[in-house]
Amino acid sequence: MSSSAARILVVDDEPNIRGALAKLLAKAGYEVRAAASVPEALAAMQSSPADVVLTDLKMPGEDGLQLLRGAKRQDPTIEVVVMTAYGTIETAVQAMREGAYDYIEKPVNMERLPMLLARAAERRALAADNIRLRQIVSAREEYGNLVGRSEKITKLYEMIEMVAPTAATVLIQGESGAGKELIARALHLRSPRAAGPMISLNCGAIPESLLESELFGFEKGAFTGADSARQGKIEMADQGTLFLDEVGEMNPKTQIELLRVLEMRELRRLGGSKLIAVDIRVIAATNKTLSDEVAAGRFREDLFYRLNVVPIRVPPLRERTEDIPILIGRFLVEFGKSYHRSPKRLSREAGEALLHHRWPGNVRELRNLMERLTVTVNDVVVRFEDLPEEYRPPNQALPSMSIPLGLTLEKVEEAVIRRTLADVTSHRERAAAILGISPRSLHYKLHNYGISETEEEPPST
């Protein structure tokens, strides 16, 4: 932070000193305000934040130490420089122990003071940057199961970075389990509304008869059972974000009322006559292609255009298979911690099998599978045969082979074992899983047929 951007609050009960310091610092390019007492200073900080407080230690009533404590309670990142007269150095040292940036003795060295405040302002800026970085990390964590390095996910991150700071309405479209709510939460956390609420409503999970009251609230006596007035989700989201999941399931009447809220920024509770102003950002999500719903007459075209200001498409997991190993590692570590077990890892064959799965349930399905394997597999390594059957490629997908007539069953079994080993590059666990026997049984048969570690194909005849 440059001195021209830094905001300095000068606190001193002596008007001449206070005025001289304010004049000097304003001339140095700072934005300066002044206060004559601790209560006045704390009130000034509440009305307009400061970056650095320059305060006298000894003042009538509350002193500089009390101001330091109050300022830090209001804003832990604020920097405080104390001014101390000769003989009160110990108090200045105590102030530094309690979080003051530094102290300067009176009479104040007017050449040293601007440099000291510049360093304090820089540290304040660094602390603010660290907080922003932590917020970014927090928001990235809120992407949660959308972690990855694929091109499509990288572009999705970039879109979130671009859109989040704006007030634009967003429509998130993607399959179930792809992470639409995670994106909505990331948009909220990275927006100017992050300090406000994020209120979610799944329009497909609420009966049609209740959806309107859930959204708009109701007054006492609005219907049978309405014993008291209640806010709806829209009111609850005031100064924050309203997330409407599965908005494509919303009935036509509620669509009209929602459109009015988006246009007028006000609502009327059920059974009420008073118009209530609301300041909300709307993020909607659907697993349907909403333009098709409009074409079919099931969704209002005007509401669609209101919601579709910024469209975001969430790619299904099958379109970003390069992210699957990253997600697997993340989930195995997560569930290892949750169940107090060593994190598991997948064998090469198990990992390859999951790469070829279609993942109709997307990341949610993958996460659930990793939890299941963490709980049900005893070994640290999850092997191909440990996967549920639906995640293992069917045997008919393997290459075929010809068996000449006239061979005994033993010879046929030996040929099948040799060919299977050749197809899986001698990996016995994978071969055993394909053959439907245990690795121990396969080991016995290899010994029985005299098949060595390196000999795979049947010897030529």
VOPAGU-2260 file (C-alpha; in pm, 1 decimal, decimal comma):
REM VOPAGU-2260
SITE   aa  ch    i         X         Y         Z
SITE  MET   A    0       0,0       0,0       0,0
SITE  SER   A    1     142,4     333,6     -99,4
SITE  SER   A    2     136,7     625,3     140,2
SITE  SER   A    3    -113,0     800,6     -87,3
SITE  ALA   A    4    -361,1     517,0     -29,7
SITE  ALA   A    5    -297,4     467,7     341,8
SITE  ARG   A    6    -550,8     599,5     591,2
SITE  ILE   A    7    -401,1     736,2     913,5
SITE  LEU   A    8    -595,5     814,4    1229,7
SITE  VAL   A    9    -407,3    1055,8    1459,6
SITE  VAL   A   10    -516,2    1042,8    1824,4
SITE  ASP   A   11    -387,3    1298,7    2075,0
SITE  ASP   A   12    -563,1    1505,6    2338,1
SITE  GLU   A   13    -343,5    1809,4    2273,2
SITE  PRO   A   14    -491,9    2010,0    1982,0
SITE  ASN   A   15    -162,1    2166,3    1872,5
SITE  ILE   A   16      19,3    1833,1    1846,5
SITE  ARG   A   17    -280,3    1665,4    1682,4
SITE  GLY   A   18    -311,5    1943,6    1426,4
SITE  ALA   A   19      61,0    1954,5    1345,6
SITE  LEU   A   20      80,1    1576,2    1293,6
SITE  ALA   A   21    -229,6    1575,2    1074,7
SITE  LYS   A   22     -91,8    1857,0     860,4
SITE  LEU   A   23     247,7    1685,8     821,9
SITE  LEU   A   24      98,6    1350,0     724,3
SITE  ALA   A   25    -152,1    1501,4     482,4
SITE  LYS   A   26     138,1    1682,1     314,2
SITE  ALA   A   27     318,0    1343,8     289,3
SITE  GLY   A   28      24,0    1206,8      89,3
SITE  TYR   A   29    -170,1    1019,1     355,2
SITE  GLU   A   30    -545,2    1033,0     405,8
SITE  VAL   A   31    -562,5    1171,9     759,2
SITE  ARG   A   32    -830,2    1199,3    1023,9
SITE  ALA   A   33    -786,0    1309,4    1384,8
SITE  ALA   A   34    -947,8    1231,7    1718,3
SITE  ALA   A   35    -901,0    1382,4    2065,3
SITE  SER   A   36    -991,8    1075,1    2274,2
SITE  VAL   A   37   -1019,8     698,0    2269,9
SITE  PRO   A   38   -1402,4     689,9    2236,1
SITE  GLU   A   39   -1385,8     942,2    1953,1
SITE  ALA   A   40   -1115,7     737,0    1779,7
SITE  LEU   A   41   -1307,5     407,9    1807,0
SITE  ALA   A   42   -1621,6     575,5    1675,3
SITE  ALA   A   43   -1423,6     718,6    1383,7
SITE  MET   A   44   -1286,5     373,1    1302,6
SITE  GLN   A   45   -1636,4     226,8    1297,1
SITE  SER   A   46   -1762,6     489,5    1055,9
SITE  SER   A   47   -1457,1     473,8     829,6
SITE  PRO   A   48   -1175,0     216,3     861,7
SITE  ALA   A   49    -814,6     320,1     917,4
SITE  ASP   A   50    -496,8     143,2     812,5
SITE  VAL   A   51    -270,4     283,7    1084,7
SITE  VAL   A   52    -350,5     451,1    1415,7
SITE  LEU   A   53     -92,8     695,8    1550,0
SITE  THR   A   54    -180,8     752,3    1914,2
SITE  ASP   A   55     -42,8     913,7    2223,5
SITE  LEU   A   56      -1,7     674,5    2513,2
SITE  LYS   A   57     -88,8     912,3    2796,7
SITE  MET   A   58    -429,1    1074,4    2761,6
SITE  PRO   A   59    -699,4    1172,6    3011,7
SITE  GLY   A   60    -952,5     896,1    3071,7
SITE  GLU   A   61    -883,0     596,9    2851,6
SITE  ASP   A   62    -522,3     577,3    2734,8
SITE  GLY   A   63    -335,8     456,1    2426,5
SITE  LEU   A   64    -317,9      96,9    2551,8
SITE  GLN   A   65    -695,6      83,0    2576,7
SITE  LEU   A   66    -723,5     229,4    2227,5
SITE  LEU   A   67    -481,7     -35,1    2099,3
SITE  ARG   A   68    -696,0    -312,8    2246,5
SITE  GLY   A   69   -1018,4    -162,9    2115,0
SITE  ALA   A   70    -873,8    -105,5    1768,9
SITE  LYS   A   71    -745,4    -464,0    1747,2
SITE  ARG   A   72   -1085,6    -593,8    1852,0
SITE  GLN   A   73   -1246,0    -399,9    1569,4
SITE  ASP   A   74    -983,6    -491,7    1311,8
SITE  PRO   A   75    -705,4    -739,7    1398,0
SITE  THR   A   76    -502,0    -630,4    1093,0
SITE  ILE   A   77    -488,8    -261,4    1184,5
SITE  GLU   A   78    -143,7    -130,1    1277,7
SITE  VAL   A   79     -93,8      95,6    1578,5
SITE  VAL   A   80     207,2     321,6    1637,4
SITE  VAL   A   81     225,5     473,7    1986,6
SITE  MET   A   82     384,1     803,1    2082,5
SITE  THR   A   83     549,4     806,7    2420,4
SITE  ALA   A   84     715,4    1076,1    2629,6
SITE  TYR   A   85    1049,5    1026,4    2799,8
SITE  GLY   A   86    1011,0     800,5    3102,3
SITE  THR   A   87     722,3     591,0    2967,1
SITE  ILE   A   88     924,0     356,0    2746,1
SITE  GLU   A   89     815,9      58,2    2956,0
SITE  THR   A   90     453,7     133,8    2870,2
SITE  ALA   A   91     547,1     155,1    2502,3
SITE  VAL   A   92     714,5    -185,9    2522,7
SITE  GLN   A   93     398,6    -322,3    2685,6
SITE  ALA   A   94     200,2    -180,1    2394,9
SITE  MET   A   95     423,2    -365,5    2148,4
SITE  ARG   A   96     371,7    -687,7    2342,7
SITE  GLU   A   97      -1,4    -636,6    2296,6
SITE  GLY   A   98      28,4    -586,7    1921,4
SITE  ALA   A   99     149,3    -231,3    1854,2
SITE  TYR   A  100     365,5    -207,1    1543,0
SITE  ASP   A  101     625,0      28,7    1698,1
SITE  TYR   A  102     664,4     336,3    1915,0
SITE  ILE   A  103     816,2     677,7    1862,7
SITE  GLU   A  104     930,3     914,4    2134,1
SITE  LYS   A  105     810,0    1270,6    2184,2
SITE  PRO   A  106     899,7    1519,0    2066,7
SITE  VAL   A  107     825,9    1334,0    1744,5
SITE  ASN   A  108    1098,8    1319,0    1482,3
SITE  MET   A  109     908,0    1456,4    1185,2
SITE  GLU   A  110    1152,7    1302,1     936,3
SITE  ARG   A  111    1134,7     950,9    1084,1
SITE  LEU   A  112     757,3     945,3    1138,5
SITE  PRO   A  113     641,9     926,9     770,9
SITE  MET   A  114     885,7     640,0     703,3
SITE  LEU   A  115     768,0     455,4    1015,4
SITE  LEU   A  116     405,5     491,9     913,8
SITE  ALA   A  117     485,6     381,6     558,2
SITE  ARG   A  118     631,9      55,2     691,5
SITE  ALA   A  119     330,0       6,6     917,5
SITE  ALA   A  120      95,4      67,3     622,9
SITE  GLU   A  121     288,2    -184,1     412,0
SITE  ARG   A  122     253,0    -446,9     684,5
SITE  ARG   A  123    -117,4    -375,1     708,3
SITE  ALA   A  124    -146,2    -417,7     329,9
SITE  LEU   A  125      43,7    -746,4     349,2
SITE  ALA   A  126    -188,9    -870,8     623,3
SITE  ALA   A  127    -489,2    -772,1     412,7
SITE  ASP   A  128    -340,0    -955,0     112,8
SITE  ASN   A  129    -289,7   -1265,4     326,0
SITE  ILE   A  130    -652,9   -1254,4     432,7
SITE  ARG   A  131    -760,4   -1223,7      71,2
SITE  LEU   A  132    -540,0   -1518,9     -19,1
SITE  ARG   A  133    -691,8   -1723,7     260,9
SITE  GLN   A  134   -1035,6   -1628,8     131,4
SITE  ILE   A  135    -930,0   -1739,9    -214,6
SITE  VAL   A  136    -805,7   -2070,4     -73,4
SITE  SER   A  137   -1126,5   -2101,9     124,5
SITE  ALA   A  138   -1329,4   -2036,1    -184,7
SITE  ARG   A  139   -1117,4   -2281,5    -381,4
SITE  GLU   A  140   -1183,7   -2534,5    -107,7
SITE  GLU   A  141   -1549,4   -2456,1    -155,5
SITE  TYR   A  142   -1505,7   -2569,2    -514,3
SITE  GLY   A  143   -1454,7   -2884,0    -315,3
SITE  ASN   A  144   -1497,3   -3178,5    -547,3
SITE  LEU   A  145   -1431,1   -2963,9    -853,6
SITE  VAL   A  146   -1057,1   -2972,0    -793,0
SITE  GLY   A  147    -851,3   -3064,1   -1092,1
SITE  ARG   A  148    -605,5   -2944,6   -1352,9
SITE  SER   A  149    -793,6   -3026,4   -1670,2
SITE  GLU   A  150    -847,6   -2753,9   -1926,5
SITE  LYS   A  151   -1223,5   -2749,9   -1866,7
SITE  ILE   A  152   -1191,7   -2710,5   -1490,6
SITE  THR   A  153    -923,6   -2444,2   -1531,8
SITE  LYS   A  154   -1158,7   -2247,4   -1756,5
SITE  LEU   A  155   -1434,3   -2292,3   -1499,1
SITE  TYR   A  156   -1209,3   -2145,6   -1227,1
SITE  GLU   A  157   -1132,0   -1851,3   -1455,6
SITE  MET   A  158   -1502,1   -1790,6   -1516,4
SITE  ILE   A  159   -1572,5   -1792,7   -1142,8
SITE  GLU   A  160   -1288,2   -1545,5   -1083,0
SITE  MET   A  161   -1432,3   -1316,0   -1350,4
SITE  VAL   A  162   -1799,1   -1333,0   -1253,6
SITE  ALA   A  163   -1789,1   -1355,3    -872,8
SITE  PRO   A  164   -1704,8    -986,9    -800,3
SITE  THR   A  165   -1997,6    -866,5   -1012,4
SITE  ALA   A  166   -2370,0    -846,7    -933,5
SITE  ALA   A  167   -2463,0   -1047,0   -1244,5
SITE  THR   A  168   -2724,0   -1322,6   -1219,3
SITE  VAL   A  169   -2573,0   -1662,0   -1299,1
SITE  LEU   A  170   -2731,5   -1977,6   -1442,9
SITE  ILE   A  171   -2529,8   -2293,0   -1371,9
SITE  GLN   A  172   -2615,6   -2591,7   -1590,8
SITE  GLY   A  173   -2478,9   -2940,9   -1549,2
SITE  GLU   A  174   -2561,7   -3299,8   -1463,6
SITE  SER   A  175   -2655,9   -3414,1   -1115,3
SITE  GLY   A  176   -2352,6   -3466,4    -894,3
SITE  ALA   A  177   -2126,5   -3243,3   -1104,1
SITE  GLY   A  178   -2093,7   -2974,9    -835,3
SITE  LYS   A  179   -2336,0   -2694,9    -922,5
SITE  GLU   A  180   -2393,8   -2591,0    -559,8
SITE  LEU   A  181   -2019,0   -2584,6    -498,3
SITE  ILE   A  182   -1980,1   -2334,4    -780,5
SITE  ALA   A  183   -2263,4   -2123,5    -641,4
SITE  ARG   A  184   -2095,5   -2120,0    -299,7
SITE  ALA   A  185   -1761,6   -2025,2    -456,0
SITE  LEU   A  186   -1927,2   -1737,7    -641,6
SITE  HIS   A  187   -2082,7   -1615,5    -317,4
SITE  LEU   A  188   -1761,8   -1641,2    -112,8
SITE  ARG   A  189   -1563,7   -1445,5    -368,9
SITE  SER   A  190   -1825,9   -1174,2    -409,9
SITE  PRO   A  191   -1874,2    -844,0    -224,5
SITE  ARG   A  192   -2169,2   -1019,9     -57,2
SITE  ALA   A  193   -1950,9   -1280,8     114,1
SITE  ALA   A  194   -2027,0   -1135,4     457,8
SITE  GLY   A  195   -2399,3   -1175,5     390,3
SITE  PRO   A  196   -2602,0   -1497,4     389,4
SITE  MET   A  197   -2617,2   -1755,2     114,7
SITE  ILE   A  198   -2964,8   -1906,9     121,8
SITE  SER   A  199   -3029,7   -2221,8     -81,1
SITE  LEU   A  200   -3358,2   -2370,1    -198,6
SITE  ASN   A  201   -3395,5   -2687,3    -402,3
SITE  CYS   A  202   -3702,4   -2618,0    -613,6
SITE  GLY   A  203   -3734,6   -2984,0    -706,4
SITE  ALA   A  204   -3739,8   -3104,2    -345,2
SITE  ILE   A  205   -4029,6   -2881,4    -229,9
SITE  PRO   A  206   -4391,2   -2979,4    -308,3
SITE  GLU   A  207   -4544,1   -2743,1    -561,8
SITE  SER   A  208   -4805,1   -2624,3    -310,5
SITE  LEU   A  209   -4534,9   -2516,1     -62,6
SITE  LEU   A  210   -4275,0   -2369,8    -298,6
SITE  GLU   A  211   -4433,6   -2023,2    -311,8
SITE  SER   A  212   -4451,8   -1987,6      67,8
SITE  GLU   A  213   -4093,7   -2113,4     100,6
SITE  LEU   A  214   -3973,1   -1847,5    -140,7
SITE  PHE   A  215   -4187,1   -1547,9     -45,9
SITE  GLY   A  216   -4283,1   -1618,3     315,3
SITE  PHE   A  217   -4628,2   -1554,2     456,7
SITE  GLU   A  218   -4822,3   -1344,3     703,0
SITE  LYS   A  219   -5011,6   -1480,0    1001,3
SITE  GLY   A  220   -5343,3   -1627,2     887,1
SITE  ALA   A  221   -5242,0   -1644,1     520,3
SITE  PHE   A  222   -5357,8   -2006,4     511,0
SITE  THR   A  223   -5460,3   -2281,8     748,9
SITE  GLY   A  224   -5172,8   -2348,9     985,7
SITE  ALA   A  225   -5005,2   -2010,1     937,5
SITE  ASP   A  226   -5007,4   -1928,3    1308,9
SITE  SER   A  227   -4736,6   -1664,8    1277,1
SITE  ALA   A  228   -4565,2   -1463,0    1006,2
SITE  ARG   A  229   -4250,8   -1606,8     852,8
SITE  GLN   A  230   -3982,4   -1480,4     619,6
SITE  GLY   A  231   -3927,2   -1663,0     293,9
SITE  LYS   A  232   -3594,6   -1760,7     143,1
SITE  ILE   A  233   -3579,5   -1441,8     -64,3
SITE  GLU   A  234   -3609,5   -1217,1     240,5
SITE  MET   A  235   -3360,1   -1429,7     431,0
SITE  ALA   A  236   -3108,7   -1377,6     148,0
SITE  ASP   A  237   -3125,6    -995,8     175,0
SITE  GLN   A  238   -2776,0    -844,0     138,6
SITE  GLY   A  239   -2652,7   -1185,9      28,3
SITE  THR   A  240   -2706,0   -1456,7    -234,3
SITE  LEU   A  241   -3014,0   -1664,5    -316,3
SITE  PHE   A  242   -2926,1   -2000,3    -472,0
SITE  LEU   A  243   -3214,7   -2168,2    -654,0
SITE  ASP   A  244   -3119,6   -2526,0    -729,2
SITE  GLU   A  245   -3313,1   -2721,9    -992,6
SITE  VAL   A  246   -3490,8   -2403,2   -1096,0
SITE  GLY   A  247   -3629,6   -2587,9   -1399,1
SITE  GLU   A  248   -3872,9   -2764,8   -1165,2
SITE  MET   A  249   -4040,4   -2437,0   -1061,6
SITE  ASN   A  250   -4412,0   -2419,9   -1144,0
SITE  PRO   A  251   -4542,9   -2146,9   -1382,3
SITE  LYS   A  252   -4715,4   -1937,3   -1112,2
SITE  THR   A  253   -4401,7   -1919,7    -898,9
SITE  GLN   A  254   -4198,0   -1838,8   -1209,1
SITE  ILE   A  255   -4410,9   -1526,1   -1260,9
SITE  GLU   A  256   -4365,6   -1414,0    -900,4
SITE  LEU   A  257   -3990,8   -1474,8    -912,5
SITE  LEU   A  258   -3961,1   -1275,0   -1234,2
SITE  ARG   A  259   -4132,5    -981,3   -1061,1
SITE  VAL   A  260   -3882,4    -997,3    -773,2
SITE  LEU   A  261   -3591,3    -997,5   -1016,0
SITE  GLU   A  262   -3731,5    -699,3   -1203,8
SITE  MET   A  263   -3861,6    -487,0    -914,0
SITE  ARG   A  264   -3633,7    -603,3    -627,9
SITE  GLU   A  265   -3933,1    -624,9    -396,7
SITE  LEU   A  266   -4176,8    -892,5    -284,7
SITE  ARG   A  267   -4507,0    -938,0    -108,7
SITE  ARG   A  268   -4550,0   -1219,3     142,4
SITE  LEU   A  269   -4842,6   -1455,6      96,6
SITE  GLY   A  270   -5145,8   -1302,3     261,8
SITE  GLY   A  271   -4972,8    -965,2     296,2
SITE  SER   A  272   -5019,6    -627,5     132,6
SITE  LYS   A  273   -4687,5    -463,0     220,6
SITE  LEU   A  274   -4412,9    -455,2     -42,4
SITE  ILE   A  275   -4075,3    -552,8     103,0
SITE  ALA   A  276   -3758,0    -433,3     -69,5
SITE  VAL   A  277   -3481,8    -692,6    -105,3
SITE  ASP   A  278   -3120,3    -666,5    -215,7
SITE  ILE   A  279   -3017,6   -1009,1    -342,4
SITE  ARG   A  280   -2801,0   -1172,3    -602,1
SITE  VAL   A  281   -2962,7   -1474,2    -764,7
SITE  ILE   A  282   -2768,7   -1780,7    -874,5
SITE  ALA   A  283   -2980,5   -2053,5   -1033,4
SITE  ALA   A  284   -2888,3   -2408,5   -1128,5
SITE  THR   A  285   -3049,6   -2686,1   -1328,0
SITE  ASN   A  286   -2965,0   -3027,3   -1466,7
SITE  LYS   A  287   -3201,0   -2962,0   -1754,4
SITE  THR   A  288   -3129,0   -2775,6   -2076,0
SITE  LEU   A  289   -3339,7   -2475,0   -1988,4
SITE  SER   A  290   -3360,0   -2346,7   -2346,0
SITE  ASP   A  291   -3528,4   -2677,7   -2438,6
SITE  GLU   A  292   -3771,0   -2631,1   -2150,6
SITE  VAL   A  293   -3854,5   -2286,5   -2288,2
SITE  ALA   A  294   -3911,0   -2429,5   -2636,0
SITE  ALA   A  295   -4139,6   -2694,4   -2488,6
SITE  GLY   A  296   -4341,8   -2429,2   -2304,7
SITE  ARG   A  297   -4249,8   -2555,8   -1959,2
SITE  PHE   A  298   -4037,1   -2255,3   -1858,7
SITE  ARG   A  299   -4102,0   -1886,8   -1914,2
SITE  GLU   A  300   -3881,2   -1733,0   -2178,7
SITE  ASP   A  301   -3861,6   -1395,3   -2001,2
SITE  LEU   A  302   -3750,9   -1559,7   -1675,2
SITE  PHE   A  303   -3495,4   -1768,0   -1864,3
SITE  TYR   A  304   -3333,9   -1452,9   -2004,9
SITE  ARG   A  305   -3337,0   -1291,9   -1660,8
SITE  LEU   A  306   -3155,1   -1589,3   -1511,7
SITE  ASN   A  307   -2923,6   -1660,2   -1804,3
SITE  VAL   A  308   -2723,7   -1336,8   -1781,7
SITE  VAL   A  309   -2403,1   -1533,4   -1724,4
SITE  PRO   A  310   -2433,4   -1902,9   -1815,5
SITE  ILE   A  311   -2185,6   -2145,5   -1661,8
SITE  ARG   A  312   -2168,9   -2507,0   -1776,2
SITE  VAL   A  313   -2022,9   -2763,9   -1539,9
SITE  PRO   A  314   -1847,5   -3040,7   -1736,0
SITE  PRO   A  315   -1941,6   -3396,9   -1639,9
SITE  LEU   A  316   -1663,6   -3609,6   -1494,8
SITE  ARG   A  317   -1636,6   -3824,2   -1807,1
SITE  GLU   A  318   -1525,2   -3512,4   -2000,0
SITE  ARG   A  319   -1232,4   -3450,3   -1765,4
SITE  THR   A  320   -1094,7   -3794,2   -1692,3
SITE  GLU   A  321    -747,5   -3649,8   -1627,2
SITE  ASP   A  322    -888,6   -3510,4   -1302,6
SITE  ILE   A  323   -1007,5   -3849,6   -1176,9
SITE  PRO   A  324    -672,1   -3954,1   -1019,1
SITE  ILE   A  325    -649,8   -3616,1    -840,8
SITE  LEU   A  326   -1001,8   -3652,6    -704,7
SITE  ILE   A  327    -939,4   -4011,9    -599,7
SITE  GLY   A  328    -630,9   -3909,2    -404,2
SITE  ARG   A  329    -816,4   -3622,3    -238,2
SITE  PHE   A  330   -1110,7   -3836,6    -132,9
SITE  LEU   A  331    -899,6   -4125,5      -6,4
SITE  VAL   A  332    -705,4   -3885,1     215,5
SITE  GLU   A  333   -1028,7   -3720,9     331,2
SITE  PHE   A  334   -1196,0   -4046,1     428,5
SITE  GLY   A  335    -876,8   -4187,7     576,3
SITE  LYS   A  336    -886,5   -3896,9     821,5
SITE  SER   A  337   -1260,9   -3926,0     878,3
SITE  TYR   A  338   -1238,6   -4295,2     967,6
SITE  HIS   A  339    -898,4   -4272,5    1139,7
SITE  ARG   A  340    -731,0   -4506,0     890,9
SITE  SER   A  341    -421,8   -4484,3     677,5
SITE  PRO   A  342    -514,6   -4333,2     339,4
SITE  LYS   A  343    -566,8   -4604,0      81,7
SITE  ARG   A  344    -434,3   -4604,3    -271,6
SITE  LEU   A  345    -552,9   -4777,2    -584,8
SITE  SER   A  346    -357,5   -5040,4    -771,5
SITE  ARG   A  347    -277,8   -4957,4   -1130,8
SITE  GLU   A  348    -549,8   -5192,5   -1259,4
SITE  ALA   A  349    -813,4   -5051,1   -1025,0
SITE  GLY   A  350    -722,4   -4698,6   -1127,0
SITE  GLU   A  351    -738,8   -4785,0   -1497,2
SITE  ALA   A  352   -1080,5   -4942,2   -1450,3
SITE  LEU   A  353   -1215,5   -4626,3   -1289,0
SITE  LEU   A  354   -1072,9   -4411,8   -1569,2
SITE  HIS   A  355   -1292,2   -4602,9   -1815,0
SITE  HIS   A  356   -1609,8   -4583,9   -1605,6
SITE  ARG   A  357   -1879,5   -4349,3   -1741,4
SITE  TRP   A  358   -1961,7   -4188,8   -1402,4
SITE  PRO   A  359   -2333,0   -4116,1   -1449,8
SITE  GLY   A  360   -2338,2   -3977,1   -1094,2
SITE  ASN   A  361   -2031,2   -3762,7   -1162,0
SITE  VAL   A  362   -1805,4   -3648,0    -877,1
SITE  ARG   A  363   -2065,9   -3733,1    -614,3
SITE  GLU   A  364   -2057,2   -4093,9    -733,0
SITE  LEU   A  365   -1675,9   -4102,1    -725,1
SITE  ARG   A  366   -1666,8   -3957,4    -374,6
SITE  ASN   A  367   -1920,3   -4210,2    -247,3
SITE  LEU   A  368   -1719,1   -4494,1    -401,0
SITE  MET   A  369   -1399,0   -4377,7    -228,9
SITE  GLU   A  370   -1580,4   -4368,3     105,2
SITE  ARG   A  371   -1713,9   -4719,0      43,7
SITE  LEU   A  372   -1368,3   -4853,6     -40,6
SITE  THR   A  373   -1216,1   -4684,2     263,6
SITE  VAL   A  374   -1468,8   -4858,0     486,5
SITE  THR   A  375   -1483,0   -5201,6     322,0
SITE  VAL   A  376   -1126,3   -5273,2     205,8
SITE  ASN   A  377    -886,3   -5388,5     477,5
SITE  ASP   A  378    -560,3   -5355,3     284,8
SITE  VAL   A  379    -395,4   -5021,1     218,7
SITE  VAL   A  380    -395,9   -5098,0    -155,8
SITE  VAL   A  381    -736,3   -5118,5    -324,6
SITE  ARG   A  382    -707,2   -5386,2    -591,0
SITE  PHE   A  383    -906,7   -5444,5    -905,0
SITE  GLU   A  384   -1104,7   -5724,9    -744,0
SITE  ASP   A  385   -1197,5   -5496,0    -452,4
SITE  LEU   A  386   -1398,1   -5271,0    -683,7
SITE  PRO   A  387   -1774,6   -5327,6    -695,6
SITE  GLU   A  388   -1872,3   -5530,5    -998,4
SITE  GLU   A  389   -2022,5   -5234,2   -1185,8
SITE  TYR   A  390   -1680,6   -5063,5   -1187,4
SITE  ARG   A  391   -1496,3   -5362,1   -1334,8
SITE  PRO   A  392   -1490,1   -5399,7   -1714,4
SITE  PRO   A  393   -1694,9   -5703,4   -1820,2
SITE  ASN   A  394   -1503,7   -6011,2   -1926,9
SITE  GLN   A  395   -1645,9   -5993,2   -2276,3
SITE  ALA   A  396   -1451,6   -5672,7   -2329,6
SITE  LEU   A  397   -1126,0   -5871,5   -2319,0
SITE  PRO   A  398    -961,4   -5991,4   -2642,2
SITE  SER   A  399   -1090,6   -6324,7   -2770,7
SITE  MET   A  400    -886,2   -6634,9   -2841,9
SITE  SER   A  401    -935,8   -6952,7   -3047,3
SITE  ILE   A  402    -928,5   -7295,9   -2883,1
SITE  PRO   A  403    -875,0   -7587,3   -3122,2
SITE  LEU   A  404   -1092,5   -7893,5   -3077,9
SITE  GLY   A  405    -929,1   -8199,8   -2928,0
SITE  LEU   A  406    -764,4   -8028,3   -2629,1
SITE  THR   A  407    -827,5   -8159,4   -2281,2
SITE  LEU   A  408    -992,3   -7931,2   -2025,6
SITE  GLU   A  409    -659,0   -7896,3   -1847,4
SITE  LYS   A  410    -490,6   -7780,2   -2169,1
SITE  VAL   A  411    -774,8   -7535,6   -2235,9
SITE  GLU   A  412    -739,9   -7394,4   -1883,6
SITE  GLU   A  413    -364,1   -7363,9   -1923,8
SITE  ALA   A  414    -403,2   -7183,0   -2257,2
SITE  VAL   A  415    -661,1   -6942,3   -2114,4
SITE  ILE   A  416    -439,0   -6864,7   -1815,2
SITE  ARG   A  417    -136,2   -6803,5   -2037,4
SITE  ARG   A  418    -331,8   -6578,0   -2274,1
SITE  THR   A  419    -487,6   -6382,3   -1986,5
SITE  LEU   A  420    -144,4   -6325,0   -1831,3
SITE  ALA   A  421     -13,7   -6206,3   -2167,4
SITE  ASP   A  422    -301,3   -5959,0   -2206,8
SITE  VAL   A  423    -242,7   -5804,8   -1864,3
SITE  THR   A  424     137,9   -5807,1   -1896,1
SITE  SER   A  425     179,7   -6080,7   -1634,5
SITE  HIS   A  426      -3,9   -5891,5   -1359,9
SITE  ARG   A  427    -135,8   -6182,5   -1154,5
SITE  GLU   A  428    -389,8   -5991,4    -946,3
SITE  ARG   A  429    -559,7   -5853,6   -1257,2
SITE  ALA   A  430    -544,2   -6193,0   -1427,4
SITE  ALA   A  431    -699,8   -6362,3   -1124,2
SITE  ALA   A  432    -981,9   -6106,4   -1119,2
SITE  ILE   A  433   -1053,4   -6161,9   -1490,5
SITE  LEU   A  434   -1047,0   -6539,8   -1447,2
SITE  GLY   A  435   -1278,0   -6518,8   -1145,7
SITE  ILE   A  436   -1041,0   -6691,2    -904,4
SITE  SER   A  437    -830,8   -6573,6    -612,7
SITE  PRO   A  438    -464,6   -6476,0    -660,0
SITE  ARG   A  439    -374,0   -6771,3    -440,1
SITE  SER   A  440    -564,3   -7014,0    -665,2
SITE  LEU   A  441    -395,1   -6865,7    -969,6
SITE  HIS   A  442     -55,2   -6908,0    -805,9
SITE  TYR   A  443    -135,4   -7275,9    -747,5
SITE  LYS   A  444    -240,5   -7327,8   -1110,9
SITE  LEU   A  445      72,9   -7152,7   -1241,8
SITE  HIS   A  446     283,8   -7387,4   -1034,2
SITE  ASN   A  447      76,8   -7687,3   -1146,8
SITE  TYR   A  448     115,4   -7598,8   -1515,4
SITE  GLY   A  449     480,6   -7505,5   -1482,3
SITE  ILE   A  450     422,9   -7144,3   -1592,8
SITE  SER   A  451     716,7   -6928,1   -1484,2
SITE  GLU   A  452     725,6   -6554,1   -1406,8
SITE  THR   A  453     838,9   -6470,4   -1759,4
SITE  GLU   A  454     672,8   -6741,6   -1965,0
SITE  GLU   A  455     327,1   -6622,2   -2069,2
SITE  GLU   A  456     227,7   -6746,0   -2415,9
SITE  PRO   A  457     179,3   -7116,6   -2476,1
SITE  PRO   A  458     493,0   -7271,8   -2623,2
SITE  SER   A  459     471,6   -7314,8   -2999,3
SITE  THR   A  460     407,5   -7665,6   -3128,9
